[in-house]
Amino acid sequence: MEWLGQHFFTDLPESGHLLLNCSHNPFLVLLAYLVACAAGFGTLDMAERVGHVEDPTARRHWRWLGAGCLAGGIWSTHFISMLAFQAPIAIHYELIMTFASLGIALIASLFAMQTLSHAHLRFHQYLLASVWMGLGIALMHYVGMAAMRSQAQVYFDTRLFMASVAIAIGASLAALLLSSYLRNGAGVFHQLLKYAASLVLGAGILSMHFTGMAAMQMLVPSGADLSLPADNNPIQLGLSVAVITLLVIGSSVSAALADKKLQHKERDLRRVNALLSELDQARASLQQVAHFDALTNLLNRRGFNQIFAEKIAEKTRSQGMMALIFLDIDHFKRINDSLGHDAGDQLLAVLAANIKGSIRSHEDVVARFGGDEFCILINIHHRDEARHLAQRIMQQMKDPIELAGRRMVMTTSIGISLFPDDGQTCEELLKTADLALYQSKDAGRNSLNFFSSNLKTRAFLELQLEEELRAALRARSELVLFYQPIFDMKLGKVTRLEALVRWQHPQHGLLAPDRFIGIAENNGLIAELDHWVLRQACHDLSLLSDRGYNELTMAVNCSALNLARDELADEIEAALRFAGVAADRLELEVTENALMGNISSTLALLRQIRALGVSLAIDDFGTGYSSLAYLKRLPLNTLKIDRSFIQDIPKSTTDSEIVQAIIGMAHTLHLQVVTEGVETQAQFELLLKHECDFIQGYLLSPAVPFNDIIGVIQGLAMRNPLYPFSVEGNKDTPPSKDPAPARISPPSIVRPIR
């Protein structure tokens, strides 16, 4: 069969002479191999870009560029190898056929790049594509050989001809599989693998060409001139073609590398923008939580105080009047104790809606101060307007409320103070309204009272309490510390304790901190009180170490006023040295507002405390006004989430998302997270899911005296929250190393004073 002047599947004629002394220039052969390897590397790189680029137009451009690199490399390898061929007859090449072979190479390369554009193909699809691609390359090769013009007639050995086609198909299959495999990956090993694959592909391309050349048999007629042809300098032409091809391939690879880096930067920028967007959403959520109560959607204390201050400034300029109405739901604690906190929350939501529905206009402000306390701020012209509104609220309370299958009627105690008669500032008006509220409670509840001068008697009682507190600090016999365990979610055991001060008053009984901490802060006693708590907590921690609990960490609260004292660091160091306790076993808890009060001096003191080895925690996170910009600068170890964020989870999706955002933000800042107020197994499981580090709350235990804390720790070792409802004999509960009683009672459901 004759095709383009070449004979296939035809025996050699008997006449003529077969050229046997043909050879190849080794330099040009090596140069052709270099070009083939460069073409293989460029193809792998372009295939990787096609697979990673997301824009369809850019993908099409990279596909064409990759096809150009592959076609140019294969054709240049073929052409340089043809120039390397040396025979004892004159040979020249027809230009049209030569460029026709280039067009065939381009078509085959486009087909290959189109195949590599598909991310997932099966093996038989790659095999079919390699057959068509290999036939295209073989066609390019034999069309290129048909461009040779000489005295000789060209015959091809059938076996070697078929072998060259098979090699072309095999090299195509290897190229497709390698490109698909190497399109994903990064790093030094990936790059070395790509280099090795390029050498293999280059060898395959060159093997196909020289197998085809080996199949070629040149027959010259008898009497032909077999003198060597004049030197037409094929090395110079081969070098020119190689340099041009390598420049094109190198430029394409450089462009691909630049585009890859640019795409990585764009991807990183999108990731950063997404993170910033999430942080903005978290900040917005935190700001919303900072100003509004999650349960009732009313203003909280902070949001109310901000508006209160603005209203006072406005009324001061206009010489107007305002009334501050302080409400407290009577006997609300009985609802929580009898029906549970969920029912109590439902009742608060209904009462909040009733109160909001009782106000006169949008200018009136309603807020929930916490628990069952509400505040209303209204504009008035005379005091009877405040009385009428308070009476309307009290009347609204008498409407029966359906709750937990029961009809109940709630009452409220109300205290009212007037601006400017009863105070000129937010603090004064809140204090006088609170005094009026206590008068209503003392009068039997379900009543309202305006502030009057006779309420100063109550202030006298507060003064008496102050004197008694001074005496208690001197005697140090009435103040006691209670300890609440903090559970490590990863280790599955109690690893921390929080020290909470109580006052065992001889007349008033056990007083919670909120009954006397304010007195201590207002009268310069807080530094002495905090110092006593610190020394006593370190001393008790030393006693626990003597009993084998030498890995417990003690958390001690620090007042905002005490945090402003420069000598605090020295007192902490002295307390640790006195008790013989390592500094890393003490953690100081400070509130957000305390941290943000004077950030420059606070930051210096915190760094001084951290230099001792003492850990620092931000307490009641989310209830203050800390800035994330400052938060990342502070040398903190722990972030404590306030119980207000988790009391409605998992029912409240919003609260769950906020808690998840806070935990994620804290872990991003390399802070450990402690969640307070955990009361239910559902809350525990949600926090475990969100990878909270520590929890504390009534699910574990209320705060207990020092003599009871070891029993609580041992009980929790048996009744591990990670294995709910486990008591003695539960095989799923890990054994405790500490001796424990035979059976541990569940923690009391009575809410302790904190």
JOCOR-V944055 format. One record per residue. N is the residue number from 1. PSI is psi in whole degrees, 0 to 359 (999 if undefined). OMEGA is omega in degrees with one decimal (999 if undefined). D_CENTER is the distance of its C-alpha to the mean C-alpha in whole Angstrom. Layout:
# JOCOR-V944055
N	PSI	OMEGA	D_CENTER
N	PSI	OMEGA	D_CENTER
This chain:
# JOCOR-V944055
1	128	179.5	71
2	133	-179.8	71
3	119	-178.8	68
4	39	178.0	67
5	6	180.0	70
6	147	-174.9	69
7	123	178.9	70
8	143	177.7	68
9	37	-177.8	69
10	136	178.1	72
11	155	178.7	75
12	138	175.5	76
13	161	-177.8	80
14	332	-179.7	83
15	153	178.2	84
16	172	-177.7	82
17	133	179.0	80
18	125	178.9	76
19	123	-178.0	75
20	340	-175.1	73
21	45	175.3	73
22	153	-178.1	70
23	177	178.4	67
24	145	176.7	63
25	117	-175.1	62
26	327	179.9	60
27	315	-179.6	58
28	328	176.0	58
29	315	177.9	56
30	321	178.3	54
31	320	178.3	53
32	320	178.5	52
33	320	177.9	50
34	316	179.1	48
35	319	179.3	48
36	319	177.7	47
37	318	177.5	44
38	320	177.6	43
39	320	178.0	43
40	317	179.7	41
41	317	178.9	38
42	321	179.3	38
43	315	178.5	38
44	320	-179.4	35
45	317	179.1	33
46	321	177.3	34
47	323	177.7	33
48	319	178.4	30
49	318	179.8	29
50	322	-178.6	31
51	336	-173.9	28
52	337	-177.5	25
53	135	-176.5	26
54	328	-177.2	25
55	127	-178.7	28
56	320	179.8	31
57	314	178.2	33
58	323	178.1	32
59	321	178.4	32
60	320	178.5	36
61	317	178.9	36
62	329	177.7	35
63	316	177.3	37
64	319	179.6	40
65	319	177.3	39
66	319	177.7	38
67	321	177.9	42
68	318	178.6	44
69	313	-177.7	42
70	314	-179.2	43
71	314	179.4	47
72	321	-179.3	48
73	315	-179.7	47
74	314	-177.9	49
75	319	179.0	52
76	320	176.5	52
77	314	178.8	52
78	313	-175.3	55
79	317	179.8	57
80	322	178.1	56
81	323	175.9	57
82	321	176.7	60
83	331	-179.9	61
84	342	-177.7	61
85	129	-179.1	64
86	124	179.8	67
87	155	-176.3	71
88	30	176.4	74
89	163	179.7	75
90	129	179.8	73
91	134	170.9	70
92	171	-171.9	68
93	136	178.0	66
94	128	-172.0	66
95	318	-175.9	63
96	313	179.9	63
97	326	179.5	62
98	314	-179.8	60
99	335	173.8	57
100	322	177.6	58
101	326	176.7	56
102	319	177.8	53
103	320	177.9	53
104	320	178.3	53
105	321	-179.8	50
106	319	178.8	48
107	315	178.8	48
108	322	180.0	47
109	321	176.0	44
110	320	177.4	43
111	320	179.7	43
112	315	-179.4	41
113	326	176.6	38
114	321	177.5	39
115	319	-178.8	38
116	350	177.9	35
117	340	179.2	33
118	125	-174.6	33
119	322	-174.6	30
120	111	174.7	31
121	150	176.4	35
122	166	-174.1	37
123	320	-177.9	39
124	334	176.0	43
125	320	174.7	41
126	322	-179.3	41
127	316	179.3	44
128	318	179.6	46
129	323	-179.4	44
130	328	177.5	45
131	311	179.5	49
132	321	179.3	49
133	317	179.6	47
134	320	176.8	49
135	323	177.7	53
136	317	179.2	51
137	318	177.8	51
138	319	177.5	55
139	318	177.3	56
140	318	-177.8	55
141	313	-175.0	56
142	334	171.1	60
143	321	177.1	60
144	323	178.3	60
145	333	176.9	62
146	345	178.2	64
147	348	178.7	64
148	133	177.0	66
149	122	-179.9	70
150	180	177.9	73
151	338	-171.9	76
152	151	170.1	75
153	139	-172.7	74
154	125	174.4	70
155	152	-179.0	70
156	134	174.2	67
157	127	-172.0	67
158	316	-176.8	66
159	314	179.5	64
160	326	177.2	62
161	312	179.2	61
162	325	178.0	60
163	322	179.6	58
164	321	177.4	56
165	319	179.3	55
166	319	178.2	53
167	320	178.6	52
168	318	179.5	51
169	317	179.8	49
170	318	177.5	48
171	322	178.6	46
172	317	178.6	45
173	318	178.5	43
174	319	179.9	42
175	316	-178.8	40
176	315	-178.2	39
177	318	178.7	37
178	319	179.5	36
179	319	179.1	34
180	322	-178.6	32
181	322	-173.6	31
182	4	-177.2	30
183	337	177.5	29
184	130	180.0	25
185	165	-179.9	24
186	167	177.0	24
187	175	-176.1	25
188	317	-178.9	28
189	320	178.1	30
190	318	-179.5	29
191	318	177.8	31
192	322	177.8	34
193	323	179.2	34
194	320	177.0	34
195	315	179.9	37
196	319	178.5	39
197	325	178.3	38
198	320	178.1	40
199	320	179.4	43
200	316	-179.7	44
201	320	177.2	43
202	318	178.0	46
203	323	179.0	48
204	316	179.2	48
205	314	-177.6	49
206	323	180.0	52
207	320	179.2	53
208	316	-178.5	54
209	310	-173.9	56
210	337	170.5	58
211	319	175.3	58
212	321	177.9	60
213	322	178.5	62
214	332	178.1	63
215	342	-176.0	64
216	130	175.3	66
217	122	-176.3	70
218	122	-177.0	72
219	120	179.3	76
220	146	179.9	78
221	160	179.1	82
222	140	179.0	85
223	4	178.9	86
224	151	-179.9	83
225	114	-179.0	82
226	19	177.6	80
227	152	-179.2	80
228	140	-180.0	76
229	160	176.6	75
230	147	-177.4	74
231	118	177.3	71
232	20	174.7	69
233	63	178.9	66
234	335	-178.9	63
235	317	180.0	61
236	317	179.0	61
237	318	178.9	60
238	318	177.5	57
239	320	-179.9	56
240	313	179.4	55
241	318	-178.6	54
242	316	-179.0	51
243	316	180.0	50
244	315	-179.7	50
245	316	-179.5	48
246	324	176.8	46
247	317	179.3	45
248	313	-179.8	44
249	317	179.4	42
250	319	178.0	40
251	320	179.8	40
252	317	179.0	38
253	320	177.8	36
254	318	177.5	35
255	320	178.7	34
256	319	179.1	32
257	317	178.8	30
258	319	179.2	30
259	324	178.6	28
260	315	178.4	26
261	319	178.9	24
262	319	179.6	24
263	321	177.3	22
264	319	178.7	20
265	319	177.8	20
266	321	179.3	19
267	319	177.3	17
268	321	179.5	15
269	320	177.2	16
270	321	179.3	15
271	318	178.4	11
272	317	178.8	11
273	320	178.0	13
274	319	178.8	11
275	318	178.4	8
276	321	177.6	11
277	317	177.8	12
278	320	178.6	9
279	321	176.8	9
280	318	178.1	13
281	319	177.8	13
282	320	178.7	11
283	316	179.1	14
284	319	178.5	17
285	318	179.4	16
286	321	177.2	16
287	322	176.4	19
288	315	179.5	21
289	326	-178.1	20
290	334	-176.5	22
291	342	-174.7	25
292	147	177.4	25
293	129	-174.4	26
294	329	-175.5	24
295	313	-173.2	27
296	350	-176.6	30
297	19	172.3	28
298	168	173.5	30
299	146	171.8	30
300	186	-175.2	29
301	316	-176.8	30
302	313	179.0	29
303	321	179.5	29
304	314	-178.9	33
305	324	179.1	33
306	313	178.9	32
307	324	179.5	34
308	314	179.8	37
309	320	178.1	37
310	319	179.5	38
311	320	179.5	40
312	316	178.4	42
313	320	180.0	43
314	314	-178.9	44
315	331	176.5	46
316	319	178.7	48
317	321	-176.4	48
318	358	-179.0	50
319	41	179.2	52
320	184	-179.5	50
321	150	174.0	50
322	157	173.8	47
323	134	175.4	46
324	118	-177.2	43
325	119	-178.3	44
326	121	-177.9	42
327	145	173.6	42
328	128	-178.6	41
329	127	-176.4	41
330	133	173.9	44
331	35	-179.1	44
332	330	-178.1	40
333	330	-179.9	39
334	330	177.6	42
335	314	179.0	40
336	319	-176.1	37
337	326	-175.0	39
338	317	-175.4	41
339	348	178.9	39
340	164	-175.9	35
341	331	178.4	32
342	316	177.7	31
343	322	177.4	35
344	321	178.1	35
345	320	177.4	32
346	319	179.1	33
347	317	179.2	36
348	322	178.8	35
349	318	178.8	33
350	316	-179.7	37
351	322	178.2	38
352	320	177.4	36
353	321	177.5	37
354	317	-179.9	40
355	316	-180.0	40
356	327	178.8	38
357	348	-178.4	41
358	342	-177.5	44
359	164	-168.4	43
360	325	-175.6	45
361	176	-179.6	43
362	347	179.4	40
363	338	176.6	41
364	143	-173.9	41
365	130	178.1	37
366	137	-179.4	36
367	151	170.4	34
368	121	-176.3	32
369	350	-177.4	32
370	147	-178.7	31
371	235	-179.1	33
372	26	-179.4	36
373	134	178.4	37
374	151	177.2	37
375	140	176.0	38
376	133	178.5	40
377	119	-175.6	41
378	152	173.0	44
379	133	-178.4	46
380	164	172.1	50
381	336	174.6	53
382	162	-170.5	55
383	338	-179.2	54
384	334	177.4	55
385	318	177.4	52
386	320	179.4	50
387	316	-178.3	52
388	319	178.6	52
389	317	179.6	49
390	319	178.9	48
391	324	178.3	51
392	322	177.8	49
393	317	179.7	46
394	324	177.6	48
395	321	178.7	50
396	328	-179.0	47
397	337	-176.0	46
398	350	176.1	49
399	132	-178.8	48
400	146	-179.8	47
401	129	176.8	44
402	121	-178.0	43
403	123	177.1	40
404	40	178.5	40
405	13	-179.4	43
406	152	172.1	45
407	122	-177.8	47
408	155	178.3	46
409	125	-179.5	47
410	154	174.6	45
411	167	-177.8	47
412	147	172.1	45
413	138	-172.5	46
414	136	171.5	46
415	139	-175.0	47
416	133	170.8	47
417	152	-173.8	48
418	141	172.3	49
419	131	9.3	48
420	7	-171.2	50
421	319	-171.8	52
422	0	179.6	50
423	155	-178.9	48
424	351	-178.1	46
425	168	177.7	43
426	314	-176.3	40
427	317	-178.9	40
428	316	-178.6	44
429	321	176.8	44
430	321	-179.5	41
431	316	-179.2	43
432	323	176.6	46
433	323	178.5	45
434	321	177.1	44
435	320	177.7	47
436	323	177.7	49
437	318	178.5	46
438	329	176.4	47
439	320	177.9	51
440	321	178.1	50
441	319	-179.6	49
442	336	-179.0	52
443	4	177.4	54
444	8	178.0	53
445	179	-178.4	50
446	45	179.7	50
447	169	177.3	51
448	149	179.3	51
449	141	169.9	52
450	154	175.8	52
451	139	177.4	51
452	169	-175.4	55
453	332	-178.0	56
454	347	176.2	57
455	352	176.8	53
456	342	175.1	54
457	324	178.0	55
458	322	176.3	51
459	325	176.8	50
460	321	178.0	53
461	322	176.9	52
462	322	177.6	48
463	320	177.7	51
464	320	178.4	52
465	325	177.9	49
466	315	-179.9	48
467	321	179.6	51
468	327	177.2	51
469	321	175.3	47
470	317	179.6	49
471	321	179.3	51
472	322	178.0	48
473	325	178.4	47
474	314	-177.2	50
475	329	-179.6	51
476	37	179.7	47
477	342	-176.7	49
478	336	179.1	47
479	135	179.3	44
480	159	176.3	42
481	134	170.3	38
482	154	-177.1	36
483	133	176.5	33
484	128	-178.0	30
485	149	175.6	29
486	124	-170.2	25
487	129	177.0	24
488	116	-174.9	21
489	336	-178.6	19
490	318	-178.6	19
491	341	177.9	23
492	35	178.0	24
493	169	177.5	26
494	122	179.1	27
495	353	-177.9	26
496	157	172.5	26
497	146	172.8	29
498	126	179.9	29
499	127	-177.8	32
500	124	-174.3	33
501	144	174.0	37
502	156	178.0	39
503	111	177.4	43
504	84	-175.6	46
505	137	-176.7	48
506	332	178.9	52
507	318	-172.2	52
508	358	179.4	49
509	201	-176.6	48
510	117	-177.9	44
511	137	176.9	42
512	162	-178.6	38
513	324	-176.8	37
514	348	178.0	37
515	336	-176.1	40
516	347	179.2	41
517	317	178.3	38
518	320	177.2	39
519	317	179.8	42
520	319	-179.6	41
521	322	-176.6	39
522	345	-173.5	42
523	20	173.6	44
524	21	-178.9	43
525	354	-171.0	43
526	326	-179.7	39
527	316	179.3	39
528	321	179.6	42
529	313	178.7	40
530	323	-179.5	37
531	320	177.9	39
532	315	179.8	40
533	317	-178.6	37
534	311	-178.3	36
535	320	-178.7	39
536	321	179.4	39
537	318	178.3	36
538	322	178.7	36
539	315	179.3	40
540	326	177.5	38
541	324	176.2	36
542	319	177.8	38
543	321	177.0	41
544	324	177.5	38
545	321	178.3	37
546	335	-179.7	41
547	12	173.8	41
548	354	-179.3	38
549	67	-174.8	35
550	11	176.6	34
551	1	179.3	30
552	146	174.7	30
553	140	-177.7	28
554	127	176.6	29
555	128	-177.5	27
556	132	179.1	30
557	146	179.0	29
558	127	-180.0	30
559	153	178.0	32
560	322	-179.9	31
561	323	-179.9	35
562	331	-179.4	35
563	342	180.0	32
564	358	-177.4	34
565	128	-176.7	36
566	333	-176.9	37
567	3	-177.2	38
568	318	-179.1	35
569	319	179.0	34
570	322	179.3	38
571	322	178.2	38
572	315	180.0	35
573	320	179.7	36
574	320	179.7	40
575	319	178.8	38
576	317	179.9	37
577	321	179.9	40
578	321	-177.7	42
579	349	-177.6	40
580	38	-177.4	40
581	138	177.9	36
582	145	-176.3	33
583	328	-177.2	31
584	358	177.3	28
585	5	179.2	29
586	137	176.3	29
587	129	-179.6	26
588	126	-179.5	27
589	127	179.0	25
590	151	-178.6	25
591	164	178.9	24
592	313	-176.9	22
593	325	177.6	26
594	321	179.7	27
595	320	-173.0	25
596	354	-176.2	25
597	310	177.0	29
598	88	-166.7	30
599	325	-175.7	27
600	310	179.9	29
601	324	178.3	31
602	316	-179.2	28
603	319	179.4	26
604	317	-179.3	29
605	320	179.6	30
606	319	177.6	27
607	324	177.6	27
608	320	178.6	30
609	319	178.7	29
610	328	179.4	26
611	336	176.4	29
612	339	-175.3	31
613	1	179.9	28
614	138	178.0	27
615	157	-179.5	24
616	139	179.1	23
617	144	173.3	21
618	120	-171.5	20
619	150	177.0	22
620	47	-177.0	22
621	137	179.0	18
622	345	179.8	18
623	350	179.2	22
624	214	-176.3	23
625	44	-179.4	22
626	148	178.3	20
627	137	178.3	18
628	328	179.3	15
629	322	177.9	17
630	326	-175.2	19
631	321	-178.8	17
632	344	178.6	15
633	338	-175.7	19
634	142	-178.1	20
635	63	-175.2	20
636	156	174.3	19
637	328	-170.0	18
638	146	173.8	17
639	126	-178.7	16
640	121	179.9	18
641	128	-178.0	17
642	149	-176.9	21
643	338	-179.3	22
644	338	-178.9	23
645	338	-173.9	19
646	355	-175.3	20
647	339	-179.7	24
648	2	179.3	23
649	153	4.3	21
650	7	-178.0	21
651	320	-177.5	23
652	112	178.4	21
653	322	-179.4	18
654	313	179.4	18
655	321	178.7	17
656	318	-179.9	15
657	323	178.7	13
658	316	178.7	13
659	317	178.5	13
660	319	179.4	10
661	320	179.6	8
662	316	179.9	10
663	316	179.0	9
664	318	178.6	5
665	317	-179.3	7
666	316	179.1	9
667	326	175.4	8
668	325	177.8	6
669	10	178.0	10
670	41	176.6	11
671	144	171.4	13
672	153	-174.5	14
673	129	172.5	14
674	128	178.0	18
675	126	-179.1	18
676	160	171.5	22
677	26	179.4	24
678	119	-173.8	23
679	340	-174.9	27
680	157	176.7	26
681	327	179.2	25
682	319	176.1	23
683	318	179.2	21
684	314	-177.1	21
685	323	177.8	20
686	318	178.3	17
687	323	176.2	16
688	320	178.8	16
689	321	-178.0	14
690	9	173.2	11
691	38	171.4	12
692	144	-174.0	13
693	317	-176.0	15
694	155	173.0	18
695	157	169.6	20
696	152	-179.1	24
697	186	-173.4	26
698	345	172.4	29
699	326	178.0	28
700	298	-177.5	29
701	148	167.9	31
702	173	174.5	32
703	136	-176.1	33
704	159	176.1	37
705	165	-176.8	39
706	322	-177.4	39
707	341	-178.3	42
708	350	-169.9	40
709	326	179.3	36
710	319	176.9	37
711	322	178.3	38
712	316	179.3	35
713	316	179.2	33
714	323	178.3	36
715	319	179.3	35
716	333	176.2	32
717	328	177.0	32
718	314	-179.0	34
719	68	-174.9	32
720	127	178.7	29
721	337	176.7	26
722	343	176.7	25
723	79	-171.2	28
724	148	177.4	29
725	18	-179.5	33
726	132	173.8	34
727	199	-177.4	37
728	139	176.4	40
729	355	179.2	40
730	117	-174.6	37
731	344	-179.5	36
732	350	-178.5	33
733	128	179.4	32
734	143	-177.8	32
735	143	178.0	35
736	144	177.7	35
737	341	-178.0	36
738	145	176.1	38
739	139	-176.7	41
740	154	176.4	40
741	166	-173.9	43
742	330	-177.7	44
743	137	-178.9	42
744	127	177.5	39
745	149	177.8	39
746	157	-179.1	36
747	152	-179.1	35
748	142	178.7	37
749	355	178.7	36
750	126	-178.8	38
751	120	-178.0	35
752	169	175.6	36
753	136	178.5	36
754	999	999	33
